[in-house]
Every structure is written in C-alpha cells, then in structure tokens.
C-alpha cells in the first residue's frame, strides 16, 4: 500500500519500519524500510540520526550488536554536531549504545554509557522525568547484571519514585519495572 505514495517519504518509511518492529517484531522488514528512508534522507541532506537510532534498535533486537553499536554511534555523532544540541537526544543515543553493550554482556561499557546518559538527563530538568526514570531503570538493571544488587536496589527506588509521578498506576511500563524490582529484591533475599 505504501508503494502508492509518490514521491516516497522518508518519514513514512521510518513509521512503517517502526510498525514492523514494534507491532510485529519483524526487525528484518523494519531494517529494509529504515534503509530506504536513509537513502532518501541522505539524498535530500536531511538529518538521519533518528533513522540510525531505529536501525541500532532493530539490529540490537536481532542480537547483531556490532551493527547496533555502529548505528547508535553514528546517531550520537550527528546529534553532537547539530547546530542545536538536544541533550535528551544525545542521552537517548548514549542509552542505545549502553543497551547494545549490555546485550553483548560488556557491562563495564554499558555502565559507562548509562552513567553519561544519566548525567545529561539530570541536567535537562523538569519535563524529563520519564527519560530520567527510564535511565535509572537501565542503570539499576546493569548493576543487577553486575551482581551489585544493593546498588541496583538503591537506584531502582529512585526510579520508582520518578516513575510513579509520571505514568499511570496501570501502566505496562510500571508493571514491567515492578517485576524487575522484585527480581532484585529476591536476589537480596527481601521476600
């Protein structure tokens, strides 16, 4: 159906890719659409950082961490060179890099990039609570993966306080986080 749209729109191709990734879990098809979008963006001189981020996420979900890192680093580079620096977008790229390192069990690198993202997210101020909470959740999970459950619990409690202030009580994000918090508490014998 999208083939009827002329000229092809990079924005629509990215949206189709996101739908394939998020609704169907079909990351290979998503990558095809992201790459088509990238070609158009490159030809038009448009910002490709969001497309690179989506490619990084898709490759990460396929456990192709080297490719994921490549695209996340490319997105980060573009975002750092932008005329208007957006700390939230840079933090998002750092989290993408951290998640790819975490996926390949390179926990030291994952911790380093998550901490860099946390510093940026904290500097943004109000209106960034969900990003900050998400950052803390990832940081707590990395500490848990490293076997430092006491620190993981401390960070998770900070995340919970923020998360409860910015998502509804019946949010799937909150439910998933509470499940992860329970895992940390179980590891510490707090049940």
N, C-alpha and C positions, 0 to 999 in steps of 0.2 A: 504494500500500500504506500509506503514512504517513497517508492520509486516514482510516484506521480508528482511529487513535489519538484518543481523546476524553478530556478536552479536549486541544486541540493544545498541544504542549510547545515552548516557545521553544528549549530545549536541543536537542531532537531536530531541529527545523527547522534550527538552525545546523549540526548534524552533517551533515544531508543536504546542505546548501549546501556544506560543506567537501568532501564526497564528490564532488559535481558539479564543483567547482573543481579538486580535486587529482587525482582519478582519471579524469575525463572531459575536463577542460579546458573545460568548459561554464560559463563565468563568468556568462553571462546568466541561466541557470537558477539558479545559485548565488545571484545577487543577489535573485531572486524569493523564495527561501527565507529569506535573511538579512532581507529587508524584512518578511516575515511574522513572523519571530522578533522583530524590533524592535518591531513593533506590540504584540505580546503583552508583551514586556518593559516597554515604556512604560506600558501599561495597568496592569501589576502593580507598577510602581515599581521594577523590577529594574535592575541595572547593565547598561548597553548598550555598554560600552566594547569588549568583545571582538567583539560583532557589528559595531560601527563599524569595528574593525580589519579584520575579514574583508571588509566592504564596500569598504574602502580598497584592500585587496589585489586584490579582483576587478576593481574599476574600473581599477586600475593595469595589470592584465593585459590589459584592453581598450583600453589607451592613452588612457583618459579621465582624464588626470592632475589636472585641476581637481576632479573629483568625488572622486578618490582622496585628494587633499590635504584636501578638506573633511571626509571621514570620519576620516582619520588625526588631524587637528587636533581634531575632536570627541572622539575617544577619548582623546587626550592631555589635553584639558581635564578630562574626567571623572576620569581617573586622578590628575591633580594635586590635585583637590578631594576625593578619597576620604579617609575617616577614617583608614585605614591606608595610608600611602604605600608602594607597592611599586616600588622603583627599577628592578627588572627589567622590569616592565610599562611604566613610563614610558620606559625606554630602548628597548623594543620599539616604542612609538609614535613615538619620535624616528627610529628606523631606518625605519619605514614612511614617514614624511614625507621622509626623505633619499632613499629609493628612488624615491618619486614625483618628487621634484625631479630626481634623476639620470635618470629615464626621459624627462623633458622637456628634458634636457641643460642644466639650470640647475645647473651643477657647483659654483658658489660656495655656493648654499643647501644642496645635497646634502652638501658638505664640512662646513658649519657644523653641521647637524643630526647627522651621523655623529659628529663630534667631541664634541658634547654627550652623545650616547648612550655613547660610549666612556668619558667621564668617569664617568658613572653606573655602567656595567658594571664599571669598575675598582674602584669604591667598594664593590661588593657583596661581594667577597672569594671565599673558596673555595666550590666548588659551582656557580660561574657560568662555568666555563672555556669551555663550548661557546658561550654567548652572547657572551663576550668574543672568542673566536676568530672567530665569525661577524661581529661588529662590525669586527674588524681586516681581515677579508677584504673587506668592503664598502669600508672606508677605502682599502685598497690598490687596489681596482678604480677608485675615484673618482680617486685620484692618477694611475693609469694613463690614465684617460679625459682627465685634465687635461694629459697629456703629461709628467708628472713621474715617469718610470719608476724613477729611482734611489730616490726616497722610497717609491714603490709597492713596490719590491723589499724595502726595509728593513722596512716594515710587514708585508709578506707573510711574511717569515721569522719574525717574531714570531707571526703567526697559525698558521704551520705547526707551530711548537714546541708551541703550545697544542692545536691540532687533533690532533696525533699522540698527545697524552696523554689525549684524551677520546673518540676514536672508533676503531673497529676499523680495522685496516690495509686491509681490503677494503671500506670504507665508500664509497658513491657520493659522499658529501659531500667526502671526502678526494680521491677521483679527480677530481671536478669542480674542486676547488681547485688540484690539481697541474696540471691543464690550463691554468687561468688563470695560475698562476705561470710556466708555460712560455711563455705569451704575453708576459708582462712580460720574462722573460729574453731571449726572441727579439728584442723591441723594443730591448733594450740590447746586442744582438749577442753574448750569452752562450750560444752553442750550439756 
